[in-house]
Amino acid sequence: MRVLILCVSLFLQFFAYSQSKSNIDFIIKDSKGVNIKDVEIRFLNHGFSGQPIDNKITFKNIPHGSYTILILAEGYASSVETLIINGNTEVVRNLSSSITTLDDIVVNTDKRETGFFKTLGSSTVLDAKQIRNMRIWELSNLSGIAPNLTLSHSGDNRNVTGVRGIVTTSYEQSVATYIDGVAQFGLDTYIPQLNEIESIEIIRGAQGTLFGRNAMGGIINITTKKPTNKPSFHLDVQAGSHSQQRYNIGIQHPLVKNKLFLGLNSLHDRRNGFYTNTFTKAAYDKQNQTMLGLQLKYLLDNDWSIQADIKEYFATNNGAFPLVNDPGELFSNPYQLSQNLVAAMKDKTANSSLVIKHKGEKLDFTLQSSRQKNYRYYENSLDADFSPADIVGIFNNYGNDFNTVNVITNEARLQSKGDTKLEWIAGVYHFLQESPTRQATVFGKDAGLFGVPDKNFAIISTNIGKNNGLAGYGNFKYLITEKLTIIGGLRIDNENRKLTVRSEYEKAPVPAFVISPDTSGKTSYAALSPRIGLQYNPDSRHTSYISYSRGFRSGGLTGISSDPSQFPLNPFKPEYANLLEAGIKGENENKKWRYGISLFYNMVNDIQTPFLVLPDAVTVIKNVGKLQSKGLEVEFTAKPIKGFTLQYAGGYTDASYSSLQSVSNGATIDLKGKKQVFTPATTNFIAAQYQKAIKNNELSFRLEFNHFGKQYFDFANNIEQKAYGLLNMRISYRTSHFDLSVWGRNLTGSKYIDYAYDFGAAHLGNPRMIGAGLGYRL
């Protein structure tokens, strides 16, 4: 704590110089010149925003300089513009209706809020209005919305995320998820539900230079709503098929005007199971999920701010793995399974962060710290053979000294001010991770069906991991000419890993005894993540670019399992993705249509190939392959006539292994030329939305079709899901205080494999869901 106070004190002294400041008055009107009452203005990359008082928004003591501002108002298209402040002034702006004009887009690909056409690379950005209209309630709802993006999970809400054939196939992610600038460190510590979301960015392609580890396929960057001077309250109630109920309540209020702001929110989501367990004759995967959120923001002045965020997540999943061993059985008896062991999975996650920011005349400084903690366990033994036979189960309820992941991250960075010829950012990043696990593979009376010579015993595996890492990075943008910009950067990551393993044999009533004593292994590695690119802006509404970037997925050590033939503590190296990309994007002058086209080529080396050790589902990682992935992406949004919006996001990916070998029954199998797993050949998202103003209210009808091409779930490409499509809709009526909606997902009842293990166990995607909701806001 003393070190932190000293660092802050030094930076206070460093930035303590006199700056010229002015007061700015904003008056925002509609296209007819009538003042807009409900409006918000944000100075991007700064800690202050404002709402109108007597039809005027006043900002006091704003330092002189160039700023990018975002103007937001309900029912109007958002507007981004550059504003130069060098004295007291009054600014008058007119906004167009959102029914006739596309919103301006703000992105954060360079850890700086920037206009869409000033950034290099491919990204899809969803604002709060789109998130509401598309009914995005959890991370998995994002699948297919952006080109070549897929998310799926085995029923435990921990998503396998893939972008352009770069896929998460182990506990180390290939596509990182950030919430409010903090990396959700791993599959164990991120929260699947979404609540109070301001925007979601899907940034495709290797992002290793600025975001580091596990961003080799891209990042999902989520920003939550922040409290301001404007008090607000909302309540939302949703009900749907399978007895789904979703309650959302939030309040934001200034505790001290212009200084201290509070945000509180809570979410509860529950539903009955999609699956029926014919063995128990009961619903199998009934779920309850609860989220609590607290935000505190304190503005010391217009230069310094402190933001604290706390998120708590509690979940009970009565059947986390609704799997059937025979994929063919999925379709002949859909949403039915037969498992003799039923265990509720308990999930407790606490994520907190503290961000200190200083906005100087020449430099910006950010210090960010976070702590993430997850405790996940099964109350009873979990069925691991996915059958009615008593063959094998998994038990891990040994108290919270085990199966509790703790992560601490720290990041400090300096940034030059924007809108200059040279922009740069430099930072350091550090993390500590502890992950002690203890898990018993329980062999029952029918263990002989798996060829096990014993029965009614357990092998207890203990893996205690301690990891730490340190990284330094820098990135720059230099304006070569008025229209041509060069972008470059480099990051150096160093990670150290230690794993201690132990194995015990237990057969009641005899106490457990050690069969493999405590043994430790260590590994370390460094990773380089360069970036270079050229960007050409013929004007403020068009850009083209070409770039090279590199990302990596963390290496590590293999844990111990119940299989004596699999030796633990084998190190595996990081997996690297090298990306070449070229693209163009633009919009017409009156913002009636917008487009983006990109071509990409990925070369992935040292593929971390997962080999699942059964029956305890321990993943053994080996660097045994190379992957090539190439493809095309197209995005187009248009408002061809008043009130009507068309949207298309399509992607094509050809991802196959240039070298890959596997072992089955003692024989080596050459898998060269096989397609990447969890990677549809195509994704096509088509949406049509009609909005009609009725006095001061809005009626909206939205129809979506989400189509996925053929994909495979095992490296030998034996488990195949043919192309399928999902039809979604939402009808809403929105007044100044109320929202009434009717919605449906997978309206045609498509049945498709959403997730499958390479040994054959699989489950279907969600069935048809229909529901309605009522919201109130003040």
C-alpha positions, 0 to 999 in steps of 0.5 A, spaced: 500 500 500 505 504 501 508 503 494 502 505 491 501 511 495 508 513 493 507 512 486 501 516 486 504 521 489 510 521 484 505 522 478 501 527 482 507 531 482 509 530 475 503 532 472 502 538 477 503 544 472 498 550 470 494 549 464 489 554 461 482 552 462 475 554 459 468 553 460 464 550 455 456 551 454 453 546 449 446 546 446 443 540 442 437 541 438 433 536 433 433 537 425 428 542 426 431 546 431 428 544 437 432 543 444 433 536 446 432 535 453 434 528 454 441 528 452 448 526 454 455 529 452 461 525 453 469 527 452 472 521 450 478 518 454 476 523 459 472 522 466 467 527 465 460 528 462 454 532 462 447 532 462 442 539 460 440 544 465 435 549 462 436 546 455 444 547 456 450 543 458 455 546 461 462 544 463 467 548 467 474 548 467 476 544 461 483 544 459 485 547 453 486 542 447 483 538 442 477 533 444 473 528 441 466 528 444 460 523 443 453 526 443 447 521 445 440 522 446 434 517 446 431 517 439 437 520 435 443 518 432 449 518 436 454 523 433 462 523 434 466 529 432 473 533 434 472 539 438 478 544 439 477 548 446 482 555 447 477 559 450 470 560 453 465 558 448 458 556 446 457 550 442 450 548 438 449 542 435 443 538 431 442 531 431 438 527 426 433 522 428 435 514 429 430 512 424 433 516 418 441 516 420 446 511 422 449 512 429 457 514 429 461 508 432 466 509 437 471 503 438 477 502 443 482 497 439 488 501 441 486 502 449 483 509 447 476 511 445 476 513 437 472 514 431 470 508 427 474 510 421 480 512 425 482 505 427 486 499 423 483 492 423 476 489 423 471 490 429 464 489 430 461 494 435 454 494 438 451 499 442 446 499 448 440 500 443 442 494 439 444 490 445 437 491 447 434 490 440 438 484 439 436 481 446 443 479 448 443 477 455 449 472 455 456 471 452 453 465 448 448 470 444 454 473 440 455 467 436 455 469 429 453 476 430 460 478 428 463 475 421 467 468 423 465 469 431 462 463 434 461 461 441 459 454 444 459 451 451 458 444 454 452 446 458 457 449 464 456 456 461 464 456 459 464 458 452 469 455 447 470 462 443 473 462 436 474 467 431 477 466 424 479 458 426 483 461 432 479 457 437 479 456 445 480 448 446 483 448 453 483 452 459 487 457 456 483 462 451 484 464 444 479 469 444 480 474 450 474 477 454 475 484 457 470 488 461 471 495 463 478 494 461 480 488 465 481 481 462 477 476 464 483 472 466 480 465 464 474 460 463 474 459 471 473 467 472 469 470 467 462 471 468 457 469 462 451 473 464 451 480 461 448 486 465 448 494 465 452 493 458 453 500 454 457 497 448 460 490 446 466 490 441 468 484 437 475 486 435 478 480 430 485 478 429 491 477 433 491 483 439 497 481 442 501 487 442 496 491 446 492 486 450 497 480 450 496 473 453 490 469 450 488 474 445 491 471 439 484 470 435 481 477 438 478 480 443 471 481 446 471 488 449 465 489 454 463 496 457 458 497 462 454 503 464 457 508 468 454 513 473 453 520 472 450 526 475 443 524 472 439 520 476 436 514 473 432 507 475 430 501 471 426 495 472 426 489 467 422 483 468 422 478 462 418 471 462 419 465 457 419 458 455 421 453 460 419 457 465 424 462 464 424 468 469 429 474 468 429 480 473 433 486 472 434 492 477 439 498 477 439 505 480 445 510 478 445 516 482 450 522 484 452 522 491 456 528 491 454 532 484 460 533 480 464 529 484 462 522 487 457 517 483 454 511 485 451 505 481 447 499 483 444 493 479 442 486 480 440 480 475 436 474 477 435 469 471 432 462 472 429 457 468 427 449 468 431 444 464 431 443 456 433 436 457 429 430 461 433 425 464 429 419 463 433 415 468 431 420 474 424 422 470 426 429 472 429 435 468 436 435 468 439 442 467 435 447 471 439 453 472 439 459 477 444 465 476 444 471 480 449 477 479 450 483 483 454 490 481 456 496 485 460 502 482 463 508 485 466 513 481 470 519 484 472 525 480 478 529 484 477 534 479 477 534 471 484 531 471 483 525 476 478 520 477 477 513 481 473 508 479 471 502 483 467 496 480 465 490 484 461 484 480 459 478 484 456 472 481 452 466 484 450 460 480 447 453 481 446 448 475 443 442 476 446 438 470 452 442 467 453 437 462 447 435 458 451 430 454 449 424 450 454 419 448 451 417 441 450 424 437 445 420 432 441 419 439 441 427 439 436 427 433 432 421 434 430 423 441 432 430 442 433 433 449 433 427 452 439 423 456 440 418 461 445 419 467 445 415 473 449 421 477 446 427 478 450 433 481 448 440 482 454 445 480 455 451 484 459 457 481 461 463 485 465 468 482 467 475 485 471 480 480 473 487 482 477 492 479 480 499 481 482 504 476 485 511 477 486 516 471 489 522 470 488 526 464 494 531 463 495 537 458 500 532 454 500 525 457 494 521 460 496 516 466 492 510 467 493 505 473 488 499 474 488 493 479 483 487 479 482 481 483 478 475 480 476 469 484 472 463 482 470 457 487 466 452 482 464 445 485 460 439 484 455 438 490 455 430 489 459 426 484 458 428 477 456 423 471 462 422 467 460 416 463 454 420 461 450 413 461 445 410 466 451 405 468 455 406 475 461 406 471 465 413 473 463 419 476 467 426 478 467 429 485 471 435 487 467 438 493 473 438 498 472 445 501 474 452 498 481 451 499 481 447 493 478 448 486 478 456 488 482 460 483 485 467 485 488 472 480 491 479 481 492 483 475 496 490 475 497 495 469 500 502 468 500 505 462 502 512 459 498 515 453 500 521 449 494 526 447 490 524 441 489 528 435 496 529 434 501 527 428 504 522 433 500 518 438 503 513 442 502 508 448 506 505 453 505 500 459 507 494 463 502 489 466 503 484 471 499 478 474 499 473 479 495 466 479 493 461 484 489 455 482 489 449 487 484 443 484 483 437 488 478 432 484 476 424 485 475 420 479 470 415 482 469 408 479 463 405 481 460 397 481 460 397 473 467 400 472 469 393 468 465 396 462 471 401 461 476 395 462 477 397 469 479 391 474 477 394 480 470 397 482 468 402 488 474 406 489 477 413 487 483 416 484 484 423 488 488 428 483 491 434 486 494 439 482 496 446 485 498 451 480 502 458 481 503 462 475 506 469 474 507 474 469 510 480 467 509 484 460 512 491 457 509 494 451 509 500 446 504 502 440 505 508 436 501 511 430 504 516 426 501 521 421 506 520 415 501 525 411 495 528 412 491 521 409 497 516 410 498 513 417 503 508 420 502 504 426 507 499 429 508 496 436 511 491 440 510 487 446 514 482 451 511 477 455 514 473 460 511 468 464 513 463 470 509 457 472 509 452 477 505 446 478 505 441 484 501 434 483 499 428 488 495 422 487 491 418 492 487 411 492 481 411 496 476 405 497 472 405 503 472 404 509 480 404 508 483 411 508 486 414 502 493 413 501 498 416 497 500 413 490 504 418 487 507 423 492 508 431 491 512 432 485 513 439 482 515 442 476 516 449 473 516 452 466 517 459 463 517 462 457 517 469 453 513 471 448 514 477 442 508 480 439 509 485 434 505 489 430 505 493 424 500 497 419 499 502 414 492 506 414 489 510 408 484 515 410 482 519 403 477 523 408 473 522 415 468 517 412 473 512 409 479 508 410 483 502 408 489 498 411 494 493 411 497 490 417 501 484 420 500 482 427 502 477 432 498 473 438 499 468 443 496 463 447 499 461 454 504 455 455 504 451 461 504 444 464 500 438 464 496 436 470 496 429 473 490 424 472 487 418 474 490 415 467 497 412 470 500 412 462 499 420 462 505 422 465 504 429 469 508 436 469 510 435 461 511 442 459 508 445 453 510 451 449 505 457 447 501 457 441 503 463 436 498 466 431 501 470 425 496 474 422 496 478 415 490 482 414 487 488 409 481 491 409 476 497 407 471 501 410 466 507 409 460 510 409 456 515 405 456 522 406 449 523 410 450 516 414 445 512 410 449 506 409 456 503 412 460 497 409 466 494 411 470 488 407 477 485 410 481 479 407 485 475 412 491 470 412 493 466 419 499 462 420 498 458 427 505 455 429 506 450 435 498 448 436 496 446 443 493 440 441 488 438 447 488 430 448 482 429 453 484 423 458 478 419 460 474 418 464 476 424 469 476 429 463 483 432 464 486 435 458 493 433 456 496 439 451 501 437 446 505 442 441 504 438 435 501 441 429 500 447 424 494 451 422 493 455 416 486 459 416 484 464 410 478 468 409 473 474 407 469 478 411 463 483 409 459 487 413 454 492 411 448 496 414 443 501 411 437 505 412 434 505 405 428 508 407 425 512 413 424 507 419 427 501 416 434 498 417 438 492 414 444 489 416 448 483 414 455 480 417 458 475 413 464 471 414 468 465 410 473 461 413 478 456 410 482 453 416 485 446 416 491 443 419 498 443 414 501 438 419 497 434 425 498 428 428 494 424 433 495 417 437 489 412 437 489 405 440 497 406 440 497 408 432 499 414 430 494 418 425 496 423 420 491 429 420 494 433 415 488 437 411 483 436 416 479 442 418 479 446 424 474 444 430 468 449 432 469 453 426 463 453 421 465 454 414 461 460 413 457 465 418 451 469 415 447 474 420 442 478 416 437 482 420 431 487 418 428 492 423 423 497 422 421 503 427 416 507 427 415 514 431 408 514 434 408 521 437 413 521 442 413 513 443 417 508 438 414 501 435 419 497 433 419 490 429 426 486 428 427 479 425 434 476 424 437 470 421 443 467 423 446 461 419 452 457 420 456 453 415 458 446 416 463 444 422 467 439 425 468 437 433 473 432 433 480 433 429 479 427 425 473 430 422 468 425 424 463 428 428 460 433 423 454 438 424 451 440 417 449 447 415 443 450 419 440 457 421 436 460 427 430 465 426 430 470 432 425 476 432 423 481 437 417 486 437 417 492 442 413 498 444 417 504 447 415 510 451 418 515 455 418 510 461 416 503 459 418 498 454 413 492 452 416 487 448 415 480 445 421 476 443 423 469 440 429 465 439 430 459 434 423 460 432 423 454 427 426 449 432 432 448 429 436 442 432 443 442 431 450 440 435 452 446 439 458 442 443 461 435 442 467 432 445 472 428 440 470 422 444 463 423 441 459 426 447 455 431 445 449 436 446 444 440 442 443 447 442 438 451 445 430 449 443 425 454 441 424 460 446 418 465 446 417 470 451 415 477 453 418 483 457 416 489 461 421 494 463 420 501 467 425 506 467 425 513 470 
